[in-house]
């Protein structure tokens, strides 16, 4: 069923004071309608074809309130969706940040433990070298006292000295390897700490 809408405007004919166009409010299309209240001062111009600009102006004037209400409803629904998506994304991001932080913390703890074990090993190696040096020195002192009487002990001293040198060389190689391990572990721990600090700063700025 048509919903008539009357649009009044100045008449283009001098015999009339006003012109009225009758439109279907739902379709913005001209309709035929019997007008019982028209007098000789009003010109009826229905049906009539309208310019697109005129129809747009009439539509804007007639439905501005409805459009605003629908737009507000749509914006409200969109804002609700955005808020829900943001809350969901924030929860996921928080969980991921927590997992990364726990993983990096575990690596830092593991690196610190490796450093501690390496330092203990280096201390033990230095102690063993000192013990070997002390024992060799004592043997050399004793051999010096009896060198004239017991020449055969010189070969034993030489053998012990060679063994000491070999042992010392092996320990020095182990110490160098241990020091490299410590340096690598320290560098790794420093990188991990820097990574954790960066994540925390970025997370703090996001919040």
C-alpha positions, 0 to 999 in steps of 0.5 A: 500500500502506498504511503503518500507524501506531499511536496509543496513548491512554487508553481511555474505557472502564473495561474497557481500560487503553489504546486504539490507533488505526490510521492510514495514515501516508501519508494520515492516514486510518483503516485496518482492520488485523488486530492479532495482539498485542492482549491484554485490556488494549488496546482497538482503535478502528480505523477511527475519525474524528479531529478536525482538531486531532488529525490535525494534531498527529499529522501535526506529530509524525510529519513534523516532521523531514521538514518541517524538512528540506524547509524547509531545502532550500527556503530554501537554494534560495531563498537561492541564487536571491536571491544570484544575482539580487543579483549580476546586479542589482549588475552591471547597476547598476554598468554603468549607474552607469559609463555615467552617470558617463562621460556626466556627465564628458564633459559637464563636460569639454565645458562647461570647454572652452566656458568656456575658449573664451569667456574667450579671446574676451572677452580678444580683444574687450577687446584690440580695444577698447583698440586702437580707443580708442588709434587714435582718440585718436591721430587726435584729437590729430593733428586737434587740431594741424591743426584750423585748417588742415584742417577736412575731416579733422573729418568723417573723425574723426567718421566714425571715431568713429562707426565706433569707437562702433558697433564698441565697442557690437557688442563690448560686446554680444558680451562680455555674451553671452559672459559670459552663456554663461560663467555658464551654462556654469559653472552647468551644470558645477557642476550636473554635478559635484553630480550626479556627487558625489550618484551617487558618495555614493549608490553608496558607501552602497549598497555 
